[in-house]
Amino acid sequence: MDLSFINISKYSKVPLHEQLRESIVKAIHNGTLKADDKLPTEDELCKAFDISRIVVRQSYNDLLKDGLIDRGRGRGSFVKKMDDSGLFMHHILSFREEMSILNRNSHVEVIKAECISYEAPIFDELGLTKSDHCFLLKRVRYADGNPYTYIENYVRIDRFYNLDTYDFTVQSLYDVLQTDYDTKPSLAKRSIGAMKADAEMAGYLGVKKNAAVLIVKSVVYDQYDRLIEISNEYVAGDSHRYDFEVRNN
């Protein structure tokens, strides 16, 4: 089995099981590993990278908890087939990654991409003052040619200069932050609300005025727990479903 998508270094400060997990997650996100693909066995990974079975098991257990793989006795481990009923709520993904996992064609229309002055209450939530500015990115995201979501991102620019110079019709905000600013979105606190679509929102989402719309608010932090951005993503209430699993321990 080709294991070139796995990058493990014993000289890294990152634990081995996390390196293995991250390699598999990236391979799933970029389409190298697709739904129902079989993952390497414990023996294959141990021999190829000189790691212990404990490392492999911990990594695979984490992937199982994340809902990214399925395991069966005697069958091995496989990439789990995803749908859009909970993928976004449980993972921090760029839109391109999400659509790749769901095997759907996508494109983005940018409505606005500019630095703005004080706007309550979003500036207060970002920890900004009335003299500060932030970057506002408004986009309509399409899946298979149909409106999928409308999203507004409010990004702190005290660490991310020149965001208004990027073409976000072809570039991912999260990819730009990671590649050009060494900032990885690592934690998202999300909440769901509801509203009736006004005329503008209805036009973006391709629904009737006053149709039910879900609002997913995300407060996103980087790998050092620093606030990056706050986004409001609007989705048609009759075309999306979010599933959750709740346990009583």
C-alpha positions in Angstrom: 0.0 0.0 0.0 1.3 3.5 -0.9 1.9 5.3 2.4 3.5 8.5 1.0 0.6 10.5 2.4 1.8 9.8 5.9 4.5 12.1 7.4 5.9 11.0 10.7 9.1 12.4 12.3 10.5 11.1 15.6 12.4 14.5 15.9 9.1 16.4 16.0 7.7 17.7 19.3 4.3 16.6 18.2 3.3 13.2 19.6 3.6 10.3 17.1 -0.1 9.4 17.3 -1.1 13.0 16.6 1.3 13.1 13.5 -0.3 9.9 12.2 -3.8 11.2 12.8 -3.1 14.5 11.2 -1.6 12.8 8.1 -4.7 10.7 7.6 -7.0 13.7 8.3 -5.2 15.7 5.6 -5.4 12.8 3.2 -9.2 12.6 3.7 -9.6 16.4 3.3 -7.6 16.7 0.1 -9.1 13.6 -1.5 -6.1 11.3 -1.4 -8.2 9.0 0.8 -11.8 8.6 -0.3 -14.9 7.1 1.3 -14.6 3.4 1.8 -10.8 3.3 1.2 -9.1 0.9 3.5 -6.5 2.3 5.9 -3.1 0.8 6.5 -3.1 -2.1 9.0 -1.2 -1.8 12.3 1.5 -4.1 11.0 2.0 -2.0 7.9 2.3 1.2 9.9 4.5 -0.3 12.6 7.0 -1.7 10.0 7.0 1.3 7.7 7.5 3.9 10.4 9.0 1.9 13.3 6.2 2.9 15.6 4.4 0.9 18.2 0.9 -0.6 18.0 -0.1 1.6 20.9 0.6 4.7 18.7 -1.5 3.3 15.8 -4.4 2.3 18.0 -4.5 5.7 19.8 -4.5 7.5 16.4 -7.2 5.3 15.0 -9.3 5.5 18.1 -9.1 9.3 17.8 -10.2 9.2 14.2 -13.1 6.9 15.2 -14.2 9.4 17.8 -14.0 12.2 15.3 -16.4 10.2 13.0 -13.9 10.0 10.2 -13.4 6.3 10.0 -15.2 3.0 10.6 -13.7 -0.1 12.1 -14.9 -3.7 11.9 -13.4 -6.8 13.5 -11.7 -8.9 10.8 -12.3 -6.1 8.2 -9.9 -3.4 9.3 -10.4 0.3 9.2 -12.0 2.3 6.4 -12.7 6.0 5.6 -16.2 6.7 6.6 -18.7 7.9 4.0 -19.7 11.5 4.8 -22.8 13.5 4.2 -23.6 17.1 5.1 -25.7 16.3 8.1 -23.0 17.1 10.6 -19.6 17.3 8.9 -19.4 21.1 9.2 -20.5 21.1 12.8 -17.9 18.6 13.9 -14.8 19.6 11.9 -13.0 22.8 11.1 -12.7 22.7 7.3 -12.4 25.0 4.4 -15.3 25.0 2.0 -13.1 23.4 -0.6 -12.2 20.6 1.8 -15.8 20.0 2.8 -17.0 19.7 -0.8 -14.0 17.4 -1.7 -15.0 15.1 1.1 -18.7 15.1 0.0 -17.5 14.7 -3.7 -19.4 17.8 -4.9 -18.4 20.5 -7.3 -18.1 23.9 -5.8 -17.4 27.6 -6.6 -17.6 30.8 -4.6 -19.0 34.3 -5.4 -17.5 37.1 -3.4 -20.0 39.8 -2.4 -17.7 42.0 -0.4 -14.1 41.8 0.8 -12.9 45.0 2.5 -11.7 46.5 5.8 -14.5 48.1 7.8 -14.8 50.5 10.7 -16.5 49.9 14.0 -19.6 47.9 13.9 -21.5 46.7 17.0 -21.7 44.1 18.5 -19.2 42.2 16.3 -16.3 44.4 17.1 -16.9 44.1 20.9 -17.0 40.3 20.5 -13.7 40.4 18.6 -12.1 42.4 21.4 -11.7 45.5 19.1 -12.3 49.2 20.0 -14.1 51.9 18.1 -10.7 53.1 16.6 -9.9 49.6 15.2 -10.7 48.0 11.9 -11.5 44.4 10.8 -11.7 42.6 7.5 -15.2 41.6 6.3 -15.6 38.9 3.8 -19.0 38.1 2.4 -19.5 35.1 0.1 -22.1 32.9 -1.5 -20.9 29.3 -1.7 -22.3 27.0 -4.4 -22.4 23.2 -4.5 -23.1 21.5 -7.8 -24.2 24.9 -9.2 -26.8 25.6 -6.5 -26.5 28.1 -3.6 -25.3 26.2 -0.5 -24.5 28.8 2.1 -24.1 32.5 2.5 -21.3 33.4 4.9 -19.9 36.6 6.6 -16.4 36.4 8.1 -15.2 39.1 10.4 -11.4 38.7 10.8 -9.0 40.6 13.1 -6.5 42.4 10.9 -4.0 43.3 13.7 -2.2 40.0 12.8 -3.5 39.5 9.2 -2.6 42.5 7.0 -3.4 42.8 3.3 -6.3 40.2 3.3 -8.1 42.6 0.9 -5.5 41.8 -1.7 -6.4 38.1 -2.1 -8.9 36.7 -4.6 -11.3 34.7 -2.4 -13.2 33.4 -5.3 -10.3 30.9 -5.9 -8.5 31.1 -2.5 -9.6 29.7 0.8 -9.5 32.0 3.8 -8.3 29.2 6.0 -5.7 28.2 3.5 -4.4 31.7 3.3 -4.2 32.0 7.1 -2.2 28.8 7.4 0.1 29.3 4.4 0.8 33.0 4.6 0.3 33.8 8.2 1.3 30.5 9.9 -2.1 30.5 11.7 -4.1 27.3 11.9 -7.8 27.5 12.9 -7.8 24.9 15.7 -10.9 25.5 17.8 -14.4 26.6 16.8 -17.2 27.4 19.2 -20.5 27.1 17.3 -24.1 27.9 18.0 -27.2 27.5 15.8 -30.1 30.0 15.5 -32.9 30.7 13.1 -34.4 33.6 11.3 -36.7 34.5 8.3 -34.9 35.4 5.1 -35.2 39.0 4.1 -35.2 39.9 0.4 -31.4 40.1 0.2 -30.8 36.8 2.0 -33.4 35.1 0.0 -31.7 36.2 -3.2 -28.3 34.8 -2.0 -29.7 31.4 -1.0 -32.2 31.0 -3.8 -35.2 30.8 -1.5 -38.5 32.8 -1.0 -38.6 35.8 1.2 -39.5 34.9 4.8 -38.3 31.3 4.3 -36.7 29.7 7.3 -33.0 30.1 7.5 -30.5 28.6 9.9 -27.6 30.7 11.3 -24.5 28.9 12.3 -22.2 31.3 14.3 -18.6 30.3 14.7 -16.0 31.8 17.0 -12.7 30.5 15.8 -9.3 30.4 17.6 -5.8 29.5 16.4 -3.3 26.9 17.6 -2.4 29.2 20.5 -6.0 29.9 21.5 -5.9 33.4 20.1 -9.1 34.7 18.5 -9.0 34.7 14.7 -12.5 35.5 13.4 -16.2 35.3 14.0 -18.4 34.1 11.2 -22.1 33.9 10.6 -23.1 31.3 8.0 -26.7 31.2 6.7 -28.2 28.1 5.2 -31.7 27.3 3.9 -33.7 25.5 6.6 -35.2 23.0 4.1 -32.0 21.9 2.6 -29.6 21.3 5.6 -29.7 19.0 8.5 -27.2 18.8 11.4 -26.9 15.6 13.4 -25.5 15.3 16.9 -24.7 12.3 19.1 -25.2 12.8 22.9 -24.1 10.3 25.5 -24.9 10.0 29.2 -21.7 8.9 30.8 
